[in-house]
Amino acid sequence: MSRTRHLGALAICLGALACRPPAAPGALAPAGASPPAASSDELVERARSFSAAGDHLRAEQYLSAALSQGADERRVLPLLLAACVADQRYRDGMQHVESYVRRHPREQGARFLLATLLLALGHFERGMQELEGVVAVAPRHAEAHYALAVVLRDQIGDAAAADRHFREYLRLRPEGGHVDEARGSLLSQLSQPPASQTEATP
């Protein structure tokens, strides 16, 4: 499964989690300055302004400060991850998500994000383990079934296991965005018998 495909999936996840427009930018602090004393909500809004201005490193700093002041992790995590991804600091983003998942092991959406980042960074075995954990607890998580199927097919070479997850994805999302690929990867379609063998005997 290509890094580009995983990062595309990650972008979709982030869009779904953090689709709120940023606040109008206020006065920006000098580069390298520490986040000022402010409420967690103010720090989050200033971080949004930095992200809107393209300063994702400072956005990350302000979001981290907001967390230290008790900001809602579920609100801040997607913004932190988006800031890291925008600067292509995927390992930093992965560390934020790993830390969150350790504190909230039952949140399968965050675990799926972690798996996506692991796969994008080439950690296929760990990514697959996280995906297996997601589908074990949340068997209706269609995107996790799809991602797991692709890893099993492309990285592990287990076509039979991939087939099972592609079929589950198709059952859960019969009109999903990966339907054509999933259908084309089914073993029943990859192993069609020759036409001469399918003709009825006279």
N, C-alpha and C positions, 0 to 999 in steps of 0.2 A: 504494500500500500504506500503510495508516494507521499513524501512530506507535503507537497502542495495540496494533495487531497485532504490530508489531516488538518492542515492549517485552514483550508476552506471550511471544513466541518467545525473547527474551533471558532471561526468568524461567525458562523450561523448561530452557534451556542451563545456567543457573547452578544450578538444582536438581539437574541430573544431575552437575555437576562438584563441587558442595559440599554434599552431602546428609548430612554428619556432624553430630550434635548438638553444641552448644557445651559447653565445660567449665563446671562450676559457677562462678558469678562469685566472684572473690575481692575483696580490697579494691581499690576503684577509685581511680586517681590523680586529683588535683584537675584541674579543667578547665584546658586550656592547658599542662599540665605536659608536659615532654619524656619520652619513654619511658625507663624506668630501665634501668640496666645489667643485662642478663639474657641467657640463651641465646636463640637464634633460636626454638627450640621453645616456651620460656616466653613469648616475645613473641607468638607466634601464638596460644597459648592465652589469653593476656590479651586479645588482639584479639577473639577469639571471645566472651569475656565482655562486652566493651564492646558488641559487636553485639547480644548477647542483651539487654543493658540499654537498647538503643536509641541508644547513643552511637556512631554510625557514623563520625563524623569522627575520633574518637580511635582507633577500630578501624583506620582507614586509616593513621593515623600509626604505630601499633604494627606493622602489617604491613609498612609501608615500612622501619621500623627492622629488622624481622626479615630482610628482603631484604638490607639492607646488611650483615648479619651472616652471610650465606650460606645463608639458608633456601631450600628448594626452590621455585623459581619456579612449577613446575606445581601445587604445593600452594597457594601463596599467591595466585596470580593470580585464581582464582575468588572467593576471599574479599575481595580488594581490589575487584573489580568489583561484588560483591554489596553492599559497604559504600557504594560510590558510587551505585549504582542506588537503594538504599534511601533515600538523601538526595536523589534526583533530580539528582545531579551527574553527568550523563551524559557531559559533555565530559571531566571528570576521569577517568572510567572509560575513555573511549575512549583517552586519552593513555596510561594504564597498558597497555592492550591493544596499542596501536600500538608502544610501546616493546618489549613482549614479542615481537611478531611480527617486528620488525626483527632481534632477536637469534635468533629461531627461525623462519625463513621457511618451513620445511617442515611446521610444525605446523598442519594444516588446521582443527582444532577451534578454535584461537585465532583463526585467520583468519576463520572463520565468525562467531565472536563479534564481531570487529571489523566485519565487514560488517553484522551486525545493528544494532550501535550507529550506524554511519554512516547506515543507512537510517532509524533512529528519529530521528536528528537532521536528516533531510531531505537528506543528501548522497547523492542517488540514483545519480549517475554513478560516484562512488568506491565506493559500496556494491556496485553491479553489477559493477564491475571486480574487486573482491575475491571476489565469488561466482563469477565466471567463472574466476578463478584456482583457487578451491577445486575446482570440478567438473572442471577440466582435469587436476588432479593426483589428485583423489579422485573419480572418476566415479560411485562408488556412494554418495556423500553425498546421501541422498534429500532431507533438509531444505534443503540448498543448492539443489538443483534446484527445489524448490517455491518458495523465496524468490525465486530468479531469475525463475521463471515469473511470479510476481505482479508483480514490478517491471517486467518487460517488458510485461505486459498493462496495468497501471494507470498507470505513469509514462512508459514509452517508447512505448506504443501499437503494439508489434510483436506482433500476435496469432499470427503464424506461428511466431516464435521461442518465444513463451510456450507454445504448443501442444506443441512438442518437449520442453520441460522438464517440463510437466505430465504428459506421457505417460511420461517417464523416471521421474518420481516415482511414478506409478501402477505401473510395472513393478517398482520397487524396494520399494515399500511398498503392496502391494495392499489392505492393511487399515489403513493409516495414518490419522492424525487429520485429514488434509486431503483424504481421498479424495473426499468429496462435492463440495467446491469444485473440485478438479482435474477430476473427470469433467464437471462442469457447465460448465467453461471450455474444453473441447476444441472445436476448430473443427468437427468432424464433428457435434457436438451443437448448436453455435450456428448452424449453417447447414443445418438440415434442410429438404429441399424440401417444397413443399405436398403435402398428402395426395393431391390429384387427380393429381399427377405420379408418385406412387409406386404407384398402382393398376395392376394388370396389364391389358393391352389385351385386350378380349373376343375 
